[in-house]
Amino acid sequence: MKNRLIFILILIFSIFLLETKPLFSGDFIITQKTPSSLQKYPPQIVLDSTNNKLHYVWNELDGSKNQIWTAEMNTDGTGWSATKRTTSAYHKDFPQLVLDSTNNKLYYVWGENDGTYDQIWTAEMNIDGTGWSSTKRTTSNYYKHCPQLVLDSSNNKLYYVWQELDASFNYQIWTAEMNIDGTGWSETKQTTSAYSKENPELVLDSTNNKLYYVWQESDGAGKYQIWTAEMNTNQTGWLATKRTTSNYLKYVPHLILDSTNNKLYYVWHEKDGAGKNQIWTAEMNTNGTGWAATQRTTSAYDKLNPQLVLDSTNNKLHYVWQEYDVSFKWQIWTAEMNTDGSGWAATQRTTSASDKLNPQLVLDGSNGQIHYIWKDDSNKLFVAVYTLGPGLSISLSSSSYDFETVIKGSTTTSTSAITVTNDGSVNERYSLHLTAPIGWTCVTDTAPGVEEFRMCGNFQTATAQSSHFVIAVSSSDAIGTTQRVCTDADFARDNEGEAAKGYNIPQGQDRYLWFRFEAPTDTTLKTQQTITITVTAEEQP
């Protein structure tokens, strides 16, 4: 009886290389910054990297009315100083701010009731806290909510967007522009359809003189969909596009611009089929092509109010949101992802028995820190800082190795190596694990039997021979389904030095990974099989 042939294809997917260790490192350091228990609403944050300062704004109940408060803090966590900026007997909501580092100014916008309707107000202040000046900008008899603003420092302009009720009680998108000296206010109604549009946001592309927008809009069937728009900075060329159609509610979209790569990145929370809000992300080219949306979370706990920032130096996106835990308390979660959509990694950052709400974040690229702020259910404001870890990255000379035809019960060794390069910014060590094809079992410490296989790997410079691979209790080259790090003995040829092995690898250095495959003694599988081997980099301890 002839032996049956077994076809084996080993694929090593580079998409897995960075998933097991995020760039975050160190402690998530949390500090309470406000002592009062007066009701506070979502705080906002901007970074003044020139002066190593963080600036904040929020609205806070003074006993009867919401007032505008601002604060500043040094980026090292010292020097917190908060000031009440308004006193009038009208509610103020949704304050936002931007920094003008050229002119050492802060600009603000919020919605304020005039006794009957909510109107748009703006303000400016010097970054040293002096010169506060606020102005009412609208007067129409319709409610206005959720204003946002961006600064065009090249043209000394401020651009705004908000939602405003029309005569049919549908929210429409309105935009405005104003000179930074407070002159030239000009507002425009941009939408007219009979569906409410809410939570608009905008970003400026100063290179191409464009403004980009996102909002949630009712589709008439009781579902909110994601819409985007663009407009020239001269207020011409408004173009709006519906981006989603699924039968699930989508809320509070947020966007950022990657001007270097002409990309827009988005995040929102969206109901799943079980009625739980999950985190979704999307990207799109600035020319309106290439929209791609992906659900990033699946756990059975609600997630709300996601935000994101871009780390253009390391091609990373960083996220924050609030998420229910098993005790139905809102906790702070963060995540990171490569800008190409790979490497999503999410982490719970808080565990205390208080609700944490409306987190915001900002990245300080000069020192590799992310700063956060949120409020809790006792109406305290909390800030946190997290230091990004070193840059971990590896690349492979090939994404696959094909063993071609292998006879059952036989052993075969790869005839060429996969070059693994440390193209990160720190010394690294590697670890290996595999995923077996359905129908086969991976063994490591015994010879394979029926429907079993053993895969070995090691780093060495010489052309691999079968005898170079060691399988023993104290040192082994057998790759299992559990991740195991490379050492002087594991996944290494004994008579080669450290410079050939898979640990303590300097930046820019190559290592050469070889394989030996032991086939099942018998199998019912007759088609080509794929074994996935994951190479993981971590910083060398």
VEXLOLO-424125 format. One record per residue (C-alpha): residue in one letter; chain; x, y, z. Coordinates in pm, whole numbers. Each point is the difference from the previous one (the first is absolute). Last residue first. Layout:
   residu   chaine        x        y        z
        A        A        X        Y        Z
...
END
This chain:
   residu   chaine        x        y        z
        P        A     1443     4271     2984
        Q        A       17        2     -384
        E        A     -305      187     -127
        E        A     -255     -227     -157
        A        A      -36     -141     -351
        T        A     -242     -276      -97
        V        A       41     -257     -277
        T        A     -324     -181      -76
        I        A        2     -331     -186
        T        A     -314      -89     -193
        I        A      -13     -358     -128
        T        A     -183      -36     -329
        Q        A     -110     -330     -153
        Q        A      -22     -109     -364
        T        A     -279     -249      -48
        K        A      -25     -371       73
        L        A      -70       -4      370
        T        A      -74     -348      132
        T        A      338      -20      165
        D        A      276     -247       81
        T        A      339        7      168
        P        A      -46      374       24
        A        A      284      209     -150
        E        A      308      124      184
        F        A       95      350     -118
        R        A      335      176       57
        F        A       24      375      -30
        W        A      261      277      -37
        L        A       -1      360      124
        Y        A      288      235      -88
        R        A       59      311      212
        D        A       64      348     -133
        Q        A      115      312      190
        G        A     -138      353      -49
        Q        A      -40       68      371
        P        A      186     -248      213
        I        A     -128     -355       62
        N        A       27     -111      362
        Y        A     -189     -321      -84
        G        A      -66     -219     -302
        K        A      347     -141      -49
        A        A      281       59     -250
        A        A      184      278      185
        E        A      -31     -201      322
        G        A      248     -260     -121
        E        A      -44     -316     -206
        N        A       74     -351      130
        D        A     -338      -60      163
        R        A     -225       97     -287
        A        A     -287      210      136
        F        A     -376      -24       38
        D        A       44      -56      373
        A        A      352      -35      139
        D        A      142      354        9
        T        A     -356      125       28
        C        A     -294       65     -230
        V        A     -332       63      165
        R        A     -297     -239        5
        Q        A     -354       72     -119
        T        A     -238     -290       54
        T        A     -103     -210     -301
        G        A      335     -171       -1
        I        A      320       38     -200
        A        A      259     -272       66
        D        A      351      144       22
        S        A       52     -131      353
        S        A      227       37      297
        S        A      -36     -154      345
        V        A     -254     -272      -88
        A        A      154      -87     -334
        I        A      -65       48     -371
        V        A      302      149     -179
        F        A       15      109     -364
        H        A      345        8     -163
        S        A      -23     -371      -90
        S        A     -256       74     -270
        Q        A      249      227     -173
        A        A      -33      377      -31
        T        A      229      205     -220
        A        A      222      193      240
        T        A     -112      332      148
        Q        A     -230     -129      274
        F        A     -341       77      150
        N        A     -209     -303       75
        G        A     -329     -159      -88
        C        A     -169     -331       60
        M        A     -340     -120     -113
        R        A     -153     -325      122
        F        A     -301     -166     -152
        E        A     -297     -209      110
        E        A     -290     -150     -199
        V        A      139     -351       73
        G        A      318       18      204
        P        A      257      274       57
        A        A      315      -63      205
        T        A      -34      125      354
        D        A       98      324      178
        T        A     -152      254     -239
        V        A     -331     -121     -143
        C        A     -236      201     -222
        T        A     -332     -162      -75
        W        A     -150      -22     -349
        G        A     -361       15     -117
        I        A      -25      377      -30
        P        A      344      141      -83
        A        A      225       77      297
        T        A       70      352      119
        L        A      360       64       94
        H        A      216      166      262
        L        A      329      184       -1
        S        A      173      265      210
        Y        A      245      270      -96
        R        A      239      227      189
        E        A       49      366      -66
        N        A      248      285       42
        V        A     -181      328      -59
        S        A      -98      228     -292
        G        A     -178     -245     -228
        D        A      123     -151     -327
        N        A      111     -324      169
        T        A       23     -220     -308
        V        A     -116     -362      -34
        T        A      146     -176     -303
        I        A     -195     -317      -84
        A        A      250     -273      -75
        S        A       47     -227     -299
        T        A        5     -377      -50
        S        A     -258      -72      268
        T        A       36     -340      166
        T        A     -208     -312      -62
        T        A     -105     -288      222
        S        A     -209     -296     -116
        G        A     -298     -183      149
        K        A     -220       95     -294
        I        A      191      110     -309
        V        A       42      376      -47
        T        A      -79      188     -323
        E        A       60      379       -1
        F        A      170      131      314
        D        A     -111      351     -100
        Y        A      125      294      209
        S        A     -208      311       39
        S        A       -5      374       71
        S        A      355       54     -123
        S        A      294      219      105
        L        A     -177       71      326
        S        A      -29      330      188
        I        A       16       87      367
        S        A     -120      295      204
        L        A       -3      115      360
        G        A       30      374       59
        P        A       63       79      364
        G        A     -281       54      249
        L        A     -248      280        2
        T        A      -35      179      329
        Y        A     -348       29      148
        V        A     -142      299      180
        A        A     -328       29      183
        V        A     -234      280       99
        F        A     -307      -22      220
        L        A     -285      247       36
        K        A     -237      -51      291
        N        A     -375        0      -46
        S        A      -59     -295      234
        D        A      -97     -208     -305
        D        A      346       44     -150
        K        A      135      254     -245
        W        A      264      -63     -264
        I        A      346      123     -107
        Y        A      281     -170     -186
        H        A      361       77      -93
        I        A      204     -222     -233
        Q        A      376       19       30
        G        A      284      -59     -246
        N        A      211      298      105
        S        A      -23      227     -305
        G        A     -300     -186     -140
        D        A     -233      129      269
        L        A     -323     -179      -87
        V        A     -341      123      115
        L        A     -289     -187      159
        Q        A     -364       38      104
        P        A     -214     -220      224
        N        A     -376       58       17
        L        A      -86     -183      321
        K        A      153     -200      282
        D        A     -253     -169      228
        S        A      131      -85      345
        A        A       97     -334      150
        S        A      369        8      -97
        T        A      135     -221     -279
        T        A      180      227     -246
        R        A      218      -50     -309
        Q        A     -167     -285     -190
        T        A      217      -79     -303
        A        A      -64      -28     -374
        A        A      242     -118     -271
        W        A      -72       38     -374
        G        A      311     -104     -193
        S        A     -108       61     -358
        G        A     -206      282     -150
        D        A      279      153     -213
        T        A       29      283      254
        N        A      114     -252      258
        M        A     -237      -35      293
        E        A      -10      107      362
        A        A     -262      -41      265
        T        A     -113      160      323
        W        A     -274      -87      245
        I        A     -131      210      287
        Q        A     -265     -161      219
        W        A     -375       53       22
        K        A     -150     -206      280
        F        A     -251     -273      -76
        S        A      157     -241      250
        V        A      127     -224     -282
        D        A      171      301     -160
        Y        A     -161      262     -220
        E        A      224      185     -245
        Q        A      114      363      -38
        W        A      216       86     -300
        V        A      360       76     -103
        Y        A      188      -50     -325
        H        A      355       25     -137
        L        A       88      -24     -369
        K        A      352      -94     -100
        N        A      234       74     -289
        N        A      295       46      240
        T        A       76      364      -77
        S        A     -357       73     -111
        D        A     -145      -78      342
        L        A     -364       76      -76
        V        A     -267       61      262
        L        A     -331     -171       73
        Q        A     -326       39      193
        P        A     -269     -251       97
        N        A     -318      113      178
        L        A     -161     -326      109
        K        A       63     -371       47
        D        A     -270     -237      124
        Y        A      107     -342      121
        A        A      -54     -334     -173
        S        A      347      -10     -160
        T        A       34       42     -378
        T        A      243      286      -63
        R        A      167      137     -314
        Q        A     -283        9     -257
        T        A      157      116     -326
        A        A      -82      276     -251
        A        A      173       57     -336
        W        A      -56      307     -219
        G        A      253       -9     -283
        T        A      -95      312     -192
        G        A     -103      346      121
        N        A      306      190     -124
        T        A      128       13      359
        N        A       35     -377       -6
        M        A     -221     -180      248
        E        A       41     -188      325
        A        A     -242     -159      239
        T        A      -23     -112      360
        W        A     -280     -164      195
        I        A      -25      -48      376
        Q        A     -296     -203      121
        N        A     -331      101      158
        K        A     -205     -296      113
        G        A     -348      -72     -139
        A        A       67     -367      -70
        G        A       22       59     -376
        D        A      264      267       52
        K        A      -56      364       88
        E        A      265      242     -120
        H        A      262      216      169
        W        A      207      234     -215
        V        A      352       37     -143
        Y        A      138      166     -312
        Y        A      331       40     -185
        L        A       53      228     -299
        K        A      293      -61     -231
        N        A      217      213     -228
        N        A      318     -181      109
        T        A      183      299      149
        S        A     -324      183       82
        D        A     -123     -273      235
        L        A     -327      162      103
        I        A     -216      -82      302
        L        A     -362     -102       44
        H        A     -261      -64      272
        P        A     -343     -156      -42
        V        A     -243       47      289
        Y        A     -250     -282      -61
        K        A      -92     -282     -236
        L        A     -326     -192       26
        Y        A      -19     -329     -190
        N        A     -172     -104     -325
        S        A      310       39     -215
        T        A       16      278     -261
        T        A      325      187       60
        R        A      190      276     -184
        K        A     -266      253     -102
        T        A      175      275     -195
        A        A        3      382       28
        L        A      166      246     -242
        W        A       36      372       72
        G        A      206      157     -277
        T        A       32      360      123
        Q        A       69      138      352
        N        A      340      151      -90
        T        A      146     -283      210
        N        A     -126     -244     -261
        M        A     -260     -247      121
        E        A      -12     -369       85
        A        A     -270     -222      137
        T        A      -43     -325      189
        W        A     -312     -187      110
        I        A      -24     -289      244
        Q        A     -344     -155       42
        Y        A     -255       35      279
        K        A     -291     -239       -9
        G        A     -371       71       51
        A        A      -97      -88     -355
        G        A       29      356     -132
        D        A      377      -32      -39
        S        A       78      216      304
        E        A      339      169      -26
        Q        A      321      -37      199
        W        A      273      251      -76
        V        A      335       43     -179
        Y        A      174      299     -155
        Y        A      308       85     -205
        L        A      122      351      -75
        K        A      229       59     -294
        N        A      272      250      -91
        N        A      223     -279     -139
        T        A      294       48      236
        S        A     -223      144      273
        D        A     -201     -320       32
        L        A     -231      105      283
        V        A     -208     -233      213
        L        A     -371       -3       79
        E        A     -255     -155      237
        P        A     -378      -27       -9
        N        A     -189     -161      289
        E        A     -344      -15     -161
        K        A     -188        5     -328
        S        A     -376      -31        5
        Y        A     -175     -108     -318
        A        A     -223      208     -229
        S        A      284      111     -225
        T        A      120      363       11
        T        A      377       -5       52
        Q        A      276      266      -10
        K        A     -151      296      186
        T        A      265      270      -15
        E        A      159      236      254
        S        A      232      300      -44
        W        A      188      175      281
        G        A      241      248     -157
        T        A      163      147      309
        G        A      111     -170      323
        D        A      375       59      -45
        I        A       35     -366      -92
        N        A     -206       62     -312
        M        A     -328     -187       -6
        E        A     -153     -294     -185
        A        A     -329     -180       34
        T        A     -164     -336      -63
        W        A     -353     -126       56
        I        A     -116     -361      -20
        Q        A     -373      -56       43
        Y        A     -195     -134      298
        N        A     -361      -75      -84
        F        A     -275      184      186
        S        A     -193       85     -318
        A        A       88      371       33
        D        A      369      -90       18
        L        A      199     -110      303
        E        A      372       73       -2
        Q        A      300     -233        9
        W        A      346      158       21
        V        A      312       71     -207
        Y        A      270      262       34
        Y        A      306      135     -181
        L        A      249      247      145
        K        A      223      202     -229
        N        A      345      160       21
        N        A       87     -126     -351
        S        A      298     -219       88
        S        A     -131      -58      351
        D        A     -317     -171     -123
        L        A     -153      -87      338
        V        A     -274     -257       53
        L        A     -340       21      171
        Q        A     -286     -214      129
        P        A     -354       91      105
        C        A     -218     -273      157
        H        A     -338      171        7
        K        A     -208      280     -152
        Y        A     -368       52       77
        Y        A     -193      223     -240
        N        A     -124      359       27
        S        A      300      157     -170
        T        A      248      218      196
        T        A      350     -131      -67
        R        A      352      112       96
        K        A      -14       93      371
        T        A      344      123      102
        S        A      256      -92      269
        S        A      324      167      111
        W        A      254     -142      245
        G        A      314      215      -11
        T        A      221     -181      250
        G        A       49     -372       57
        D        A      366      -17     -108
        I        A     -117     -164     -325
        N        A     -176      323      -92
        M        A     -377      -40      -24
        E        A     -262      -12     -273
        A        A     -371      -58        4
        T        A     -282     -121     -223
        W        A     -374      -35       58
        I        A     -253     -190     -210
        Q        A     -363       30      107
        D        A     -238     -222      198
        Y        A     -353      137       -7
        T        A     -236      168      247
        G        A      189      181      277
        D        A      309       40     -215
        N        A      118     -356       57
        E        A      368      -56      -67
        G        A      172     -242     -238
        W        A      378       -7        8
        V        A      310      120     -186
        Y        A      353       75      116
        Y        A      327      145     -128
        L        A      329      -13      188
        K        A      275      245      -88
        N        A      379        9        0
        N        A        7      161     -348
        T        A      195     -274     -177
        S        A     -117     -268      242
        D        A     -365       52      -90
        L        A     -164     -269      214
        V        A     -351     -135      -51
        L        A     -295      -30      238
        Q        A     -343     -160       39
        P        A     -292       71      237
        F        A     -309     -223      -42
        D        A     -242      190      230
        K        A      -66      337      162
        H        A     -319       56      202
        Y        A     -105      358       63
        A        A       22      225      305
        S        A      336      155      -90
        T        A      312      -87      200
        T        A      269     -107     -246
        R        A      372      -86       20
        K        A       36     -215      314
        T        A      370      -73       38
        A        A      204     -318       51
        S        A      375      -27       71
        W        A      193     -327       -2
        G        A      372       74       37
        T        A      153     -346       -6
        G        A      -86     -300     -217
        D        A      325      -10     -202
        T        A     -190      148     -295
        N        A      -57      315      202
        M        A     -366       69       73
        E        A     -258      251     -117
        A        A     -364       48       79
        T        A     -314      152     -145
        W        A     -353       19      134
        I        A     -315      103     -186
        Q        A     -321       21      201
        N        A     -303     -228       26
        K        A     -279      163      195
        S        A     -170      -56      341
        G        A      256     -101      260
        D        A      305      102     -203
        L        A      -34     -298     -231
        E        A      317      -63     -199
        N        A       84       25     -370
        W        A      339     -122     -116
        V        A      331      134     -136
        Y        A      357     -123       23
        H        A      353      111      -90
        L        A      310     -218       26
        K        A      342      163       20
        N        A      354      -89     -105
        N        A       57      353     -133
        T        A       62      -89     -364
        S        A     -209     -317       30
        D        A     -318      192       78
        L        A     -239     -295       11
        V        A     -378       17      -17
        I        A     -270     -152      226
        Q        A     -379      -15       24
        P        A     -214      -75      307
        P        A     -342     -168      -28
        Y        A     -238      145      259
        K        A       47       90      363
        Q        A     -263      -10      276
        L        A      120      157      324
        S        A      184     -250      222
        S        A      306      224       44
        P        A      352     -140       43
        T        A      133       27     -358
        K        A      327     -154     -122
        Q        A       -6     -370       88
        T        A      317     -167     -128
        I        A       49     -318     -203
        I        A      334     -146     -113
        F        A      -36     -280     -255
        D        A      330     -165       84
        G        A      284     -105     -226
        S        A      -25     -112     -359
        F        A     -232       43     -297
        L        A      139     -102     -339
        P        A     -220     -308        7
        K        A      147     -349       38
        T        A     -173     -306     -147
        E        A     -130      158     -317
        L        A      324      113     -155
        L        A       93     -293     -219
        F        A     -343     -135      -82
        I        A      -42      182     -333
        S        A      338     -138     -104
        F        A     -167     -330      -77
        I        A      228     -303       -5
        L        A     -160     -255     -234
        I        A      114     -362       -4
        L        A     -136     -205     -291
        I        A      -14     -375       46
        F        A     -117     -257     -255
        I        A      -23     -357      127
        L        A       41     -292     -240
        R        A     -158     -338       71
        N        A      248     -286       20
        K        A      -55     -276     -254
        M        A     -141     -337       99
END
